[in-house]
Amino acid sequence: MDIFLQQIINGLVQGSIYALVALGYTMVYGIMGLINFAHGEVVMIGTLVTISVAGFLIKAGMPVMFAGLAGLTVSVLVCMALGWGLERVAYRPLRNAPRLTPLITAIGMSIVLQNVAMIIWGRNYLTFPALLPSVAFEFAGAHFTAVQVIIVLVSALTMLALLFLIYRTRLGMAMRATSQNPAVASLMGVNINRVIAAAFIIGSALGALAGVMVGTYYEIAHYQMGFMLGLKAFTAAVLGGIGNLAGAMLGGILLGLIEALGAGYIGDLTGGFLGSHYQDIFAFLVLIVVLMFKPSGLFGEKTGDRA
Protein backbone atom coordinates (compact mmCIF):
# COMPACT_ATOMS: atom_id res chain seq x y z
CA MET A 1 0.00 0.00 0.00
CA ASP A 2 2.88 2.37 0.78
CA ILE A 3 4.36 1.79 -2.67
CA PHE A 4 0.99 2.34 -4.35
CA LEU A 5 0.35 5.65 -2.60
CA GLN A 6 3.92 6.80 -3.22
CA GLN A 7 3.61 6.08 -6.94
CA ILE A 8 0.25 7.87 -7.07
CA ILE A 9 1.91 10.97 -5.63
CA ASN A 10 4.83 10.71 -8.06
CA GLY A 11 2.40 10.17 -10.93
CA LEU A 12 0.35 13.24 -10.07
CA VAL A 13 3.48 15.40 -10.03
CA GLN A 14 4.80 14.02 -13.31
CA GLY A 15 1.34 14.12 -14.86
CA SER A 16 0.91 17.78 -13.92
CA ILE A 17 4.05 18.61 -15.90
CA TYR A 18 2.91 16.51 -18.87
CA ALA A 19 -0.46 18.27 -18.80
CA LEU A 20 1.09 21.74 -18.99
CA VAL A 21 3.26 20.77 -21.94
CA ALA A 22 0.36 18.95 -23.62
CA LEU A 23 -1.73 22.12 -23.43
CA GLY A 24 0.78 23.81 -25.71
CA TYR A 25 0.39 21.05 -28.28
CA THR A 26 -3.39 20.97 -28.10
CA MET A 27 -3.87 24.76 -28.31
CA VAL A 28 -1.93 24.97 -31.56
CA TYR A 29 -3.50 21.84 -33.01
CA GLY A 30 -7.00 22.94 -32.06
CA ILE A 31 -6.61 26.17 -34.02
CA MET A 32 -4.29 25.23 -36.88
CA GLY A 33 -4.40 21.46 -37.10
CA LEU A 34 -0.60 21.53 -36.72
CA ILE A 35 1.43 19.32 -34.39
CA ASN A 36 4.24 21.59 -33.22
CA PHE A 37 6.99 19.07 -32.54
CA ALA A 38 9.34 21.92 -31.62
CA HIS A 39 7.31 22.59 -28.47
CA GLY A 40 9.45 20.24 -26.37
CA GLU A 41 12.50 22.31 -27.28
CA VAL A 42 10.70 25.46 -26.17
CA VAL A 43 10.32 23.80 -22.76
CA MET A 44 14.02 22.96 -22.79
CA ILE A 45 14.98 26.55 -23.66
CA GLY A 46 12.83 27.77 -20.75
CA THR A 47 14.67 25.51 -18.32
CA LEU A 48 18.13 26.50 -19.52
CA VAL A 49 17.33 30.23 -19.54
CA THR A 50 16.12 29.96 -15.93
CA ILE A 51 19.36 28.21 -14.95
CA SER A 52 21.45 30.98 -16.53
CA VAL A 53 19.49 33.92 -15.14
CA ALA A 54 18.84 32.52 -11.66
CA GLY A 55 22.40 31.19 -11.34
CA PHE A 56 23.87 34.56 -12.31
CA LEU A 57 21.66 36.49 -9.87
CA ILE A 58 22.36 34.08 -7.01
CA LYS A 59 26.10 34.50 -7.57
CA ALA A 60 25.56 38.28 -7.57
CA GLY A 61 24.07 38.02 -4.07
CA MET A 62 20.34 38.14 -4.77
CA PRO A 63 18.15 36.00 -2.46
CA VAL A 64 17.37 32.63 -3.97
CA MET A 65 13.61 33.11 -4.10
CA PHE A 66 13.84 36.46 -5.92
CA ALA A 67 16.47 35.06 -8.27
CA GLY A 68 14.15 32.17 -9.07
CA LEU A 69 11.23 34.49 -9.78
CA ALA A 70 13.44 36.64 -11.99
CA GLY A 71 14.65 33.54 -13.83
CA LEU A 72 11.07 32.36 -14.34
CA THR A 73 10.00 35.78 -15.62
CA VAL A 74 12.84 36.01 -18.12
CA SER A 75 12.26 32.41 -19.16
CA VAL A 76 8.57 33.03 -19.87
CA LEU A 77 9.36 36.17 -21.87
CA VAL A 78 12.07 34.43 -23.89
CA CYS A 79 9.83 31.45 -24.65
CA MET A 80 6.92 33.71 -25.61
CA ALA A 81 9.19 35.53 -28.06
CA LEU A 82 10.47 32.19 -29.34
CA GLY A 83 6.92 30.89 -29.84
CA TRP A 84 5.98 34.03 -31.72
CA GLY A 85 9.10 33.76 -33.87
CA LEU A 86 8.41 30.10 -34.71
CA GLU A 87 4.88 30.92 -35.84
CA ARG A 88 5.90 34.00 -37.79
CA VAL A 89 8.98 32.60 -39.53
CA ALA A 90 8.50 28.84 -39.78
CA TYR A 91 4.75 28.16 -39.83
CA ARG A 92 2.86 31.18 -41.15
CA PRO A 93 4.38 31.00 -44.66
CA LEU A 94 3.31 27.33 -44.82
CA ARG A 95 -0.24 27.80 -43.57
CA ASN A 96 -1.79 26.85 -46.92
CA ALA A 97 0.82 24.22 -47.79
CA PRO A 98 0.10 20.46 -47.70
CA ARG A 99 -0.15 19.16 -44.14
CA LEU A 100 3.08 17.18 -44.38
CA THR A 101 5.15 20.30 -45.10
CA PRO A 102 4.64 22.15 -41.76
CA LEU A 103 5.04 18.84 -39.93
CA ILE A 104 8.49 18.34 -41.47
CA THR A 105 9.27 21.99 -40.70
CA ALA A 106 8.32 21.46 -37.05
CA ILE A 107 10.70 18.51 -36.80
CA GLY A 108 13.41 20.60 -38.47
CA MET A 109 12.88 23.48 -36.03
CA SER A 110 13.15 21.01 -33.16
CA ILE A 111 16.58 19.92 -34.39
CA VAL A 112 17.65 23.53 -34.96
CA LEU A 113 16.68 24.57 -31.42
CA GLN A 114 18.50 21.58 -29.95
CA ASN A 115 21.69 22.54 -31.75
CA VAL A 116 21.36 26.21 -30.82
CA ALA A 117 20.96 25.21 -27.16
CA MET A 118 23.98 22.91 -27.44
CA ILE A 119 26.09 25.78 -28.82
CA ILE A 120 24.98 28.19 -26.08
CA TRP A 121 24.88 25.91 -23.03
CA GLY A 122 27.15 23.04 -24.06
CA ARG A 123 26.71 19.28 -24.13
CA ASN A 124 27.04 18.59 -20.42
CA TYR A 125 24.24 18.30 -17.90
CA LEU A 126 23.61 21.50 -15.96
CA THR A 127 22.61 21.68 -12.31
CA PHE A 128 19.37 23.51 -11.65
CA PRO A 129 19.66 25.84 -8.62
CA ALA A 130 17.64 24.87 -5.54
CA LEU A 131 14.99 27.59 -5.68
CA LEU A 132 12.65 26.11 -3.06
CA PRO A 133 13.36 24.74 0.42
CA SER A 134 13.63 20.94 0.58
CA VAL A 135 10.86 20.37 3.12
CA ALA A 136 9.58 16.78 3.32
CA PHE A 137 6.20 15.49 4.47
CA GLU A 138 4.80 12.04 5.19
CA PHE A 139 1.28 10.69 4.73
CA ALA A 140 0.23 7.07 5.29
CA GLY A 141 3.79 5.91 4.75
CA ALA A 142 4.29 7.88 1.53
CA HIS A 143 6.78 10.74 1.31
CA PHE A 144 6.49 13.95 -0.69
CA THR A 145 8.19 17.33 -0.73
CA ALA A 146 7.15 20.96 -0.82
CA VAL A 147 8.40 21.11 -4.40
CA GLN A 148 5.96 18.36 -5.44
CA VAL A 149 3.06 20.09 -3.70
CA ILE A 150 3.85 23.41 -5.37
CA ILE A 151 4.15 21.77 -8.81
CA VAL A 152 0.70 20.19 -8.52
CA LEU A 153 -0.93 23.35 -7.15
CA VAL A 154 0.65 25.70 -9.69
CA SER A 155 -0.28 23.34 -12.53
CA ALA A 156 -3.89 23.14 -11.35
CA LEU A 157 -4.19 26.93 -11.01
CA THR A 158 -2.58 27.47 -14.41
CA MET A 159 -4.99 25.05 -16.07
CA LEU A 160 -7.97 26.78 -14.46
CA ALA A 161 -6.68 30.17 -15.60
CA LEU A 162 -6.30 28.85 -19.15
CA LEU A 163 -9.85 27.49 -19.15
CA PHE A 164 -11.09 30.90 -17.97
CA LEU A 165 -9.12 32.57 -20.76
CA ILE A 166 -10.53 30.27 -23.45
CA TYR A 167 -14.18 30.27 -22.32
CA ARG A 168 -14.65 33.65 -20.65
CA THR A 169 -12.63 36.22 -22.63
CA ARG A 170 -12.82 37.81 -26.06
CA LEU A 171 -9.48 36.30 -27.04
CA GLY A 172 -10.76 32.86 -26.06
CA MET A 173 -13.91 33.40 -28.07
CA ALA A 174 -11.80 34.39 -31.07
CA MET A 175 -9.67 31.27 -30.63
CA ARG A 176 -12.70 29.00 -30.52
CA ALA A 177 -14.19 30.70 -33.56
CA THR A 178 -10.93 30.30 -35.46
CA SER A 179 -10.77 26.66 -34.46
CA GLN A 180 -14.25 26.03 -35.83
CA ASN A 181 -13.88 27.87 -39.14
CA PRO A 182 -11.03 30.32 -39.83
CA ALA A 183 -12.63 31.75 -42.97
CA VAL A 184 -15.94 32.57 -41.29
CA ALA A 185 -14.14 33.92 -38.20
CA SER A 186 -12.15 36.23 -40.46
CA LEU A 187 -15.34 37.51 -42.09
CA MET A 188 -16.70 38.25 -38.62
CA GLY A 189 -13.75 40.54 -37.88
CA VAL A 190 -11.38 38.13 -36.12
CA ASN A 191 -7.72 38.77 -36.89
CA ILE A 192 -6.63 35.21 -37.67
CA ASN A 193 -2.91 35.98 -37.62
CA ARG A 194 -3.11 37.53 -34.16
CA VAL A 195 -5.20 34.68 -32.78
CA ILE A 196 -2.80 32.02 -34.06
CA ALA A 197 0.21 33.99 -32.81
CA ALA A 198 -1.49 34.31 -29.41
CA ALA A 199 -1.96 30.53 -29.28
CA PHE A 200 1.75 30.00 -29.89
CA ILE A 201 2.71 32.67 -27.35
CA ILE A 202 0.43 31.31 -24.60
CA GLY A 203 1.48 27.73 -25.30
CA SER A 204 5.15 28.74 -25.13
CA ALA A 205 4.59 30.54 -21.82
CA LEU A 206 3.06 27.35 -20.43
CA GLY A 207 6.06 25.45 -21.78
CA ALA A 208 8.44 27.80 -19.96
CA LEU A 209 6.56 27.26 -16.71
CA ALA A 210 6.67 23.49 -17.24
CA GLY A 211 10.41 23.73 -17.96
CA VAL A 212 11.04 25.46 -14.64
CA MET A 213 8.99 22.76 -12.90
CA VAL A 214 11.02 20.02 -14.56
CA GLY A 215 14.27 21.69 -13.55
CA THR A 216 13.11 22.25 -9.98
CA TYR A 217 11.88 18.66 -9.69
CA TYR A 218 14.85 16.82 -11.20
CA GLU A 219 17.49 19.51 -10.46
CA ILE A 220 19.29 18.90 -13.77
CA ALA A 221 18.84 20.05 -17.36
CA HIS A 222 20.27 19.15 -20.75
CA TYR A 223 19.94 20.41 -24.30
CA GLN A 224 18.19 17.17 -25.34
CA MET A 225 15.74 17.05 -22.42
CA GLY A 226 12.87 18.47 -24.47
CA PHE A 227 12.77 15.60 -26.97
CA MET A 228 11.45 12.84 -24.72
CA LEU A 229 9.35 15.25 -22.65
CA GLY A 230 7.75 16.55 -25.84
CA LEU A 231 6.95 13.05 -27.10
CA LYS A 232 5.34 12.10 -23.79
CA ALA A 233 3.31 15.31 -23.68
CA PHE A 234 2.19 14.66 -27.25
CA THR A 235 1.14 11.16 -26.15
CA ALA A 236 -0.82 12.74 -23.28
CA ALA A 237 -2.56 15.10 -25.72
CA VAL A 238 -3.48 12.20 -28.01
CA LEU A 239 -4.69 10.15 -25.05
CA GLY A 240 -7.03 12.90 -23.88
CA GLY A 241 -8.07 13.97 -27.37
CA ILE A 242 -5.73 16.39 -29.10
CA GLY A 243 -7.43 19.72 -29.69
CA ASN A 244 -9.40 19.44 -26.43
CA LEU A 245 -8.07 21.37 -23.43
CA ALA A 246 -9.76 19.23 -20.79
CA GLY A 247 -8.56 16.15 -22.65
CA ALA A 248 -4.95 17.36 -22.60
CA MET A 249 -5.14 17.95 -18.85
CA LEU A 250 -6.70 14.56 -18.14
CA GLY A 251 -4.35 12.82 -20.57
CA GLY A 252 -1.31 14.32 -18.85
CA ILE A 253 -2.45 13.23 -15.40
CA LEU A 254 -3.37 9.73 -16.61
CA LEU A 255 -0.07 9.28 -18.41
CA GLY A 256 1.86 10.37 -15.32
CA LEU A 257 -0.06 7.89 -13.17
CA ILE A 258 0.40 5.07 -15.70
CA GLU A 259 4.15 5.70 -15.86
CA ALA A 260 4.55 5.94 -12.10
CA LEU A 261 2.52 2.82 -11.34
CA GLY A 262 4.29 0.96 -14.13
CA ALA A 263 7.68 1.95 -12.76
CA GLY A 264 6.64 0.84 -9.28
CA TYR A 265 5.36 -2.58 -10.27
CA ILE A 266 7.13 -3.52 -13.52
CA GLY A 267 9.83 -5.39 -11.58
CA ASP A 268 7.26 -7.58 -9.83
CA LEU A 269 5.24 -8.12 -13.00
CA THR A 270 8.28 -9.28 -15.00
CA GLY A 271 10.00 -11.22 -12.24
CA GLY A 272 12.83 -8.68 -12.04
CA PHE A 273 13.56 -8.84 -15.76
CA LEU A 274 12.67 -5.16 -16.26
CA GLY A 275 13.42 -2.36 -13.81
CA SER A 276 11.85 1.02 -13.08
CA HIS A 277 14.14 2.68 -15.64
CA TYR A 278 11.97 1.10 -18.35
CA GLN A 279 9.07 3.35 -17.42
CA ASP A 280 9.31 5.22 -20.75
CA ILE A 281 7.88 2.23 -22.59
CA PHE A 282 4.50 2.78 -20.95
CA ALA A 283 4.03 6.16 -22.64
CA PHE A 284 4.48 4.67 -26.08
CA LEU A 285 2.43 1.57 -25.30
CA VAL A 286 -0.38 3.93 -24.34
CA LEU A 287 0.09 5.84 -27.62
CA ILE A 288 -0.08 2.62 -29.64
CA VAL A 289 -3.19 1.37 -27.83
CA VAL A 290 -5.00 4.71 -28.19
CA LEU A 291 -4.20 4.96 -31.90
CA MET A 292 -5.38 1.40 -32.44
CA PHE A 293 -8.66 1.48 -30.53
CA LYS A 294 -9.66 5.13 -30.08
CA PRO A 295 -7.63 7.45 -32.33
CA SER A 296 -9.72 10.47 -31.33
CA GLY A 297 -8.72 10.08 -27.68
CA LEU A 298 -10.87 9.98 -24.55
CA PHE A 299 -12.66 13.26 -25.26
CA GLY A 300 -12.55 13.12 -29.04
CA GLU A 301 -11.08 15.75 -31.29
CA LYS A 302 -12.69 19.15 -31.40
CA THR A 303 -12.34 20.32 -34.93
CA GLY A 304 -14.60 22.32 -37.12
CA ASP A 305 -14.89 22.50 -40.87
CA ARG A 306 -11.71 24.12 -42.05
CA ALA A 307 -11.72 26.26 -45.12
Secondary structure as GFF3:
##gff-version 3
##sequence-region A 1 307
A	DSSP	alpha_helix	2	32	.	.	.	ID=ss1
A	DSSP	alpha_helix	39	59	.	.	.	ID=ss2
A	DSSP	alpha_helix	64	85	.	.	.	ID=ss3
A	DSSP	pi_helix	86	91	.	.	.	ID=ss4
A	DSSP	three_ten_helix	92	94	.	.	.	ID=ss5
A	DSSP	alpha_helix	100	121	.	.	.	ID=ss6
A	DSSP	beta_strand	126	127	.	.	.	ID=ss7
A	DSSP	beta_strand	136	139	.	.	.	ID=ss8
A	DSSP	beta_strand	142	145	.	.	.	ID=ss9
A	DSSP	alpha_helix	146	168	.	.	.	ID=ss10
A	DSSP	alpha_helix	170	180	.	.	.	ID=ss11
A	DSSP	alpha_helix	182	187	.	.	.	ID=ss12
A	DSSP	alpha_helix	192	218	.	.	.	ID=ss13
A	DSSP	beta_strand	220	221	.	.	.	ID=ss14
A	DSSP	alpha_helix	225	240	.	.	.	ID=ss15
A	DSSP	alpha_helix	245	269	.	.	.	ID=ss16
A	DSSP	three_ten_helix	276	278	.	.	.	ID=ss17
A	DSSP	alpha_helix	280	293	.	.	.	ID=ss18
###
